[in-house]
Amino acid sequence: MGIGSRGKWRWSPGRAASPRLGQRPRYVSDLRKRRRASLSVDRDAEPMKETVARVRDAGGDITTHLCDVTDAKAVAAMVEACIAAYGRIDVLVNNVGGSAAGGPVELSLEGWENQIDYNLTTVFLACKYTLPVMVRQNGGAIVNTSSTSGMRYGGAAQIGYAASRPVSSSFPAHSPCNMPSTASA
């Protein structure tokens, strides 16, 4: 959830990043002292309950938002909801991801397309709608997560994941926040 970064407001699509925040009482304490808040995003409410409870028990400020981050209109609305609630976005953590079993022969075309949407299009959409906000406010940080499973064979074929996740890690190098042209992208 933007651990160690500057600014007041954070937004993290993906459940895996949120429990880590809840497990770091010192970080939650820092959020509280600096009057920082987090918007935790998931497509389902249930997975966020544990995170919200941990953060609130530690005195942190966390808000939830339901969103299918593969849907462009939903992502745009999510960014607008964050701006409406907090006025800015200083840290975006793209943590959505998952794998489907199969190599090029076994994985269906639909499975392949779902993997690209889930692991890569989500990063594109989150950056597409968040970068203009960060440019307007003259800064921000983007963290894209991945895993070594996307870079080397882990004992099971998962070609969709292997093709899409490493790309999400290199995405920020090709989308600099400091370029004015990014704001109109």
URLINFEN-V867226 format. One record per pair of residues at least 4 apart in sequence whose ideal C-beta (glycine too) atoms are under 6 Angstrom apart, sorted by the first residue. I is the first residue (numbers start at 1). J is the second residue. If there is no record, write none. Layout:
BEGIN
I&J / I&J
END
This chain:
BEGIN
1&10 / 1&12 / 1&17 / 1&21 / 1&38 / 1&93 / 2&10 / 2&91 / 2&93 / 3&27 / 5&91 / 5&141 / 7&90 / 8&36 / 9&37 / 9&86 / 9&88 / 9&89 / 9&90 / 10&38 / 10&91 / 11&39 / 11&82 / 11&89 / 11&92 / 12&17 / 12&40 / 12&93 / 12&95 / 13&41 / 13&69 / 13&96 / 14&95 / 14&96 / 15&42 / 15&47 / 16&95 / 17&93 / 17&95 / 18&40 / 18&51 / 19&51 / 22&51 / 22&54 / 22&55 / 25&58 / 28&55 / 28&58 / 28&60 / 31&36 / 31&60 / 32&59 / 32&60 / 37&61 / 38&62 / 39&63 / 39&65 / 39&82 / 40&48 / 40&51 / 40&62 / 40&64 / 41&65 / 41&67 / 42&47 / 42&48 / 43&68 / 48&52 / 48&64 / 52&56 / 52&62 / 53&57 / 55&60 / 55&62 / 65&78 / 65&81 / 67&74 / 67&78 / 68&74 / 69&75 / 69&96 / 69&122 / 70&117 / 70&121 / 70&122 / 72&125 / 75&125 / 75&129 / 76&129 / 79&129 / 79&130 / 82&86 / 82&89 / 88&137 / 89&130 / 89&133 / 90&140 / 91&141 / 92&126 / 92&130 / 92&142 / 93&143 / 94&123 / 94&126 / 94&144 / 95&145 / 96&122 / 97&119 / 98&118 / 99&158 / 99&161 / 100&111 / 100&115 / 100&160 / 102&106 / 102&107 / 102&157 / 103&157 / 103&159 / 104&159 / 107&111 / 107&112 / 107&159 / 107&160 / 112&160 / 114&118 / 115&119 / 115&160 / 115&164 / 116&120 / 116&164 / 117&121 / 119&164 / 119&165 / 120&164 / 120&167 / 120&168 / 123&144 / 123&168 / 123&171 / 124&128 / 126&130 / 127&131 / 127&175 / 131&177 / 131&182 / 132&183 / 134&140 / 134&177 / 135&177 / 135&182 / 135&183 / 142&172 / 144&168 / 144&169 / 144&171 / 146&150 / 146&165 / 146&168 / 146&169 / 148&152 / 149&154 / 150&161 / 150&162 / 150&165 / 150&166 / 151&166 / 158&162 / 161&165
END
